[in-house]
Amino acid sequence: MKELATIGVAYSENEVESLVNEAKVWISKEEARRHPQLDLYGEERKACDRELEEVRRVLSQVSNILLNGCDLILDRTFDRIGFNRIDDEIFRKLVKARLTYPTSKAATVEYLKNNFDEDVDLSKIYRYLDKLSNHQHKIVQDISVRHTAKLFGGDIGVLFYDVTTLYFEADYEDELRKTGFSKEGRHSNPQIILGLLVSLGGYPLAYCIHEGNKYEGHTMLPAINEFVSKYGLENFVVVADSGLMNNANIAELEAHGYKYIIGAKIKNESAEIKEWILNQPKQDKNMVEYDKGGGRRLLVGYTDDRAKKDAYNREKGIRRLEKAYKHGALTKGNINKRGYNKFLSMNGDVKVTINYDRITDDARWDGLKGYLTNTDMPIQDVYTAYHNLWHVERAFRIAKSKIEIRPMFHFTRKRIEAHICICFVALKVYKELERMLKVTEINMSVDKVLALAKTITTIHIKLPLNKDVYTQTMLMARHQKIAKLFDENFWVTR
């Protein structure tokens, strides 16, 4: 035997056990020294450790993380239209907030802080709204018109006009906010009337604000006259719904030499014309024309689908009236209500009954729709132009449901006008982004694109040596559908 090492001397059982354990450790180390094992993965393990350390070092230099995917897309769209001509960061932020987080101005302040680490004082926003003058409104409309005209090769061609009502969460009126007929059923709330002029495709051109109790038919001509005068338009056609027109408005349109296509109130025509209309054959998609003289043409169309819809709606209204009549709830007050109460008759001062002769007469008009025009356009072109009014209706839906233009909580005229101006620009940005998605074949809606973009982040990393900040927008696999929207060349070439 050869003694290699002495571990120690024990004087008790516990000391023996401890020394035995130390001896085993010594033997294990000695065997490893004499017979070393080949470590096949040592270098790889060291590389992994270095990689982990490098990641930790980089992450320790991250100075900010922004949820700004929507912001990047909307910034580029905003600039593409030309709104960057308005050198105002608060204006830009408020417009983008209407599209990504439409809420009160106080909540917008929190949104900007939480998502972009930007401190914008609420009182500063309110002071800004007070200073957003009518001059800004004119600049906004000018930018929108010129961009839209460019899309149509310089010639807008067709002007679509319609109005809606915007209510306020308030109990009192003032010189602007008045109670009136509300298209939203909020008849007890003060409101304003918003008129909107759009082009084919629904691109917003101009807007106007009126008192809530004003007759909507009186809002159109001033808006069109101002617009035509400012931009020197020629060879255009005004398209509007029948609710906006009366004989005086039509006469004024003609006095200015404007061409128009409007919905005709065929049930209000003379007995001779009504008889002629009802004697026409009811064939699906059939259009007939009546010369009213003075260059006016009355076009009447019939479709089976419209006839079915008219009949269904009437039957539904009659069932409602019959139910009320059966329960004794039909009163004189029903006569003045809208809807299908036109079928009621009042006998004396007390008894209200359902007039079934009126129902039979109303059924004769099922499927019929009239159009009045002073153009020489072919019948089918008139029909197509009028039915593009849905672009205005959709613009109002976008403004109300996506941008949440109402209800409004402002009470001074300046702030109301500023709020409408911001929402108008947001609508234009929405429509331009929608157009870009279509022409570049990104088959997603604006809402879905923005919802997906809300999950895209941008990180800022401080570079200690050159004292700079490196910025990287993080696009994951799920973002590839909209990845091209984050490519600078995408916005330059289109």
Buried (B, 14 or more C-beta within 10 A) or exposed (E): EEEEEEBEEEEEEEEEEBBEEEBEEEEEEEEEEEEEEEEEEEEEEEEEEEEEEEEEEEEEEEEEEBBBBBBBBBBBBBEBBBBEEBEBEBBBBBBBBBBBBBEEBEEBBBBBEEBBEEEBEBEEBBEBBEEBEEEBBEBBBBBBBEBBBEBBEEEBBBBBBBBBBBBBEBEEBEEBBBBBBBBBEBEEBBBBBBBBBBBBBBBBBBBBBBBBBBEBBBBBBEBBEBBBEEBEBEEBBBBBBBEBBBEEBBEBBBEEEBBBBBBBEBEEBEEEBBEBBBEBEBEEEEBBEBEBEEEBBBBBBBBEEBBEEBBEEBEEBBEEBEEBBEEEEBEEEBEEEEEBBEBBEBEEEEEBEBBEEBBEEBEEBBBBBBBBBBBEBEBEBBBEBBEBBEBBBEBBEBBBEBBBBBBBEBBEBBBBBBBBBBBBBBBBBBBBBBBBBEEEEBEEEBBBBBBBBBEBBBBBBBEEEEEEEBEEBEBEEEBEEBBEBBEEEBBEEE
